[in-house]
Amino acid sequence: MARKMLEKELNEELMLYDMERDKLHILNDMARLILRLHRQGKTIEEIEDTIKQNFRFQDGTDIRGDVLHCLQALEEKGIIQAGEQGDQ
């Protein structure tokens, strides 16, 4: 299970404090949305579609790759764990 985190909304960003590791994480608006959708059990495809609808991208942007990279970073930081709902 992912670590217990204290969370605080900061306008469009999300601050997460990992009490076990004494680490602070600030998620930008896109990472915050990806985390929220992941927690809701959304698939990678559903997350990608929602990101496309909520943000502007240059043509040719690898949105799926960006979503996967974000999820990997969240996992490496202990915010989520592989195999949790939404890791599909």
C-alpha positions as CSV (number, residue, x, y, z in Angstrom):
1,M,0.0,0.0,0.0
2,A,1.2,3.5,-0.7
3,R,2.4,5.6,2.2
4,K,0.2,7.8,4.2
5,M,0.4,11.3,3.0
6,L,-0.9,14.6,4.3
7,E,-2.5,16.5,1.5
8,K,-3.1,20.2,1.0
9,E,-4.7,21.9,-1.9
10,L,-2.7,24.9,-3.2
11,N,-4.8,26.6,-5.9
12,E,-4.2,24.3,-8.9
13,E,-1.4,22.3,-7.2
14,L,-1.4,19.6,-4.6
15,M,1.1,19.4,-1.8
16,L,1.8,15.9,-0.4
17,Y,3.8,15.4,2.7
18,D,5.3,11.9,3.4
19,M,5.6,11.7,7.1
20,E,7.6,8.4,7.1
21,R,10.3,9.8,4.8
22,D,9.9,13.5,5.8
23,K,9.6,14.4,2.1
24,L,7.4,17.1,0.5
25,H,6.0,16.7,-3.0
26,I,4.3,19.4,-5.0
27,L,2.2,18.2,-7.9
28,N,1.4,20.5,-10.7
29,D,-2.2,20.7,-12.1
30,M,-1.6,17.9,-14.6
31,A,0.1,15.5,-12.2
32,R,-2.6,16.3,-9.6
33,L,-5.3,15.3,-12.1
34,I,-3.5,12.1,-13.1
35,L,-3.2,11.1,-9.4
36,R,-6.9,11.8,-8.8
37,L,-8.0,9.8,-11.9
38,H,-5.6,7.0,-10.9
39,R,-7.2,6.9,-7.4
40,Q,-10.6,6.7,-9.1
41,G,-9.5,3.5,-10.8
42,K,-9.4,5.0,-14.3
43,T,-7.5,3.1,-17.0
44,I,-4.4,4.6,-18.7
45,E,-6.6,5.3,-21.8
46,E,-9.3,7.1,-19.7
47,I,-6.6,9.2,-18.0
48,E,-5.1,10.0,-21.3
49,D,-8.5,11.1,-22.8
50,T,-9.2,13.3,-19.8
51,I,-5.8,14.9,-20.0
52,K,-6.4,15.6,-23.7
53,Q,-9.7,17.3,-22.8
54,N,-8.3,19.5,-20.0
55,F,-4.9,20.7,-21.4
56,R,-3.5,22.1,-24.6
57,F,-0.7,20.3,-26.3
58,Q,1.5,20.8,-29.4
59,D,0.9,18.5,-32.2
60,G,2.8,15.3,-31.9
61,T,3.0,15.4,-28.1
62,D,3.2,11.9,-26.6
63,I,0.4,12.3,-24.0
64,R,0.2,8.6,-23.2
65,G,4.0,8.6,-22.6
66,D,3.6,11.7,-20.4
67,V,0.9,10.0,-18.3
68,L,2.9,6.8,-18.0
69,H,6.0,8.8,-17.0
70,C,4.0,10.7,-14.3
71,L,2.6,7.5,-12.9
72,Q,6.1,6.0,-12.8
73,A,7.4,9.1,-11.0
74,L,4.5,8.9,-8.5
75,E,5.3,5.2,-7.9
76,E,9.0,5.9,-7.4
77,K,8.2,8.6,-4.8
78,G,5.9,6.2,-2.9
79,I,2.8,8.1,-3.7
80,I,1.2,5.2,-5.5
81,Q,2.2,1.5,-5.8
82,A,2.3,-0.7,-8.9
83,G,-0.8,-2.9,-9.0
84,E,-3.1,-0.4,-7.3
85,Q,-6.4,0.2,-9.0
86,G,-5.8,2.3,-12.1
87,D,-2.4,0.7,-13.1
88,Q,-3.5,-0.8,-16.3
